[in-house]
Amino acid sequence: MPTVGVSDLKDDDFLLDVREDDEWQAGHAEGALHIPTSEFAARYGELTEAAPQDGRVHVICRSGGRSAQVTMYLVQQGVDAVNVDGGMQSWAAAGRPVTTGDGRPGHVI
């Protein structure tokens, strides 16, 4: 399965966060699209509307497990998708910004 490290992500890369609502609210990457794994099949259209036409979808969760499942599903649908290795834990550990919905600093739970 295609995987990318946090250090390889650019600021304008399209990020899909598949964690649950409580995790998202505690802290997320600014600009990420949030569709929880549990709702993903029903809300798939939101991704196809928001994702760049020819761009890659970088899928992220807390540690990389749920995002791996979603990445595999997307690849099967013909989407250029990669799993972010280590998830939001690696994102935060690398010093990347984590924010809450109202712009305050967040944290990964």
C-alpha positions, 0 to 999 in steps of 0.5 A, spaced: 500 500 500 502 506 498 505 510 504 508 517 505 512 520 511 509 526 515 516 529 513 514 528 505 508 532 506 508 539 503 503 545 506 498 544 500 498 537 500 490 535 500 489 531 507 483 527 509 482 526 516 478 519 518 478 520 525 472 520 529 469 527 531 472 527 538 479 526 536 478 531 530 475 536 535 481 535 540 486 537 534 487 536 527 491 539 521 488 546 518 485 545 512 484 537 512 477 534 510 474 530 516 470 524 514 470 519 520 472 512 517 465 510 520 461 514 516 466 514 510 462 510 505 456 514 506 460 520 505 464 518 499 461 524 495 464 529 499 471 527 498 470 527 490 467 534 491 473 536 495 479 533 492 483 536 487 482 532 480 489 530 478 491 531 485 493 525 491 489 524 497 493 523 503 489 519 508 491 520 516 488 518 522 491 517 529 496 512 528 495 509 521 491 503 522 484 506 520 487 511 514 490 504 511 483 501 510 481 507 507 487 508 503 486 501 500 478 502 499 480 509 495 486 505 491 480 500 489 476 506 486 482 508 482 483 514 487 491 516 487 491 515 495 497 514 500 497 513 507 500 518 512 505 513 516 504 514 523 498 518 523 497 525 527 501 522 532 507 523 527 504 529 525 504 532 532 511 529 533 514 532 527 512 539 530 506 540 525 501 545 527 495 542 530 489 546 531 482 546 534 475 548 530 476 555 533 483 556 531 486 555 538 492 550 539 490 543 539 492 536 541 492 529 538 488 524 543 
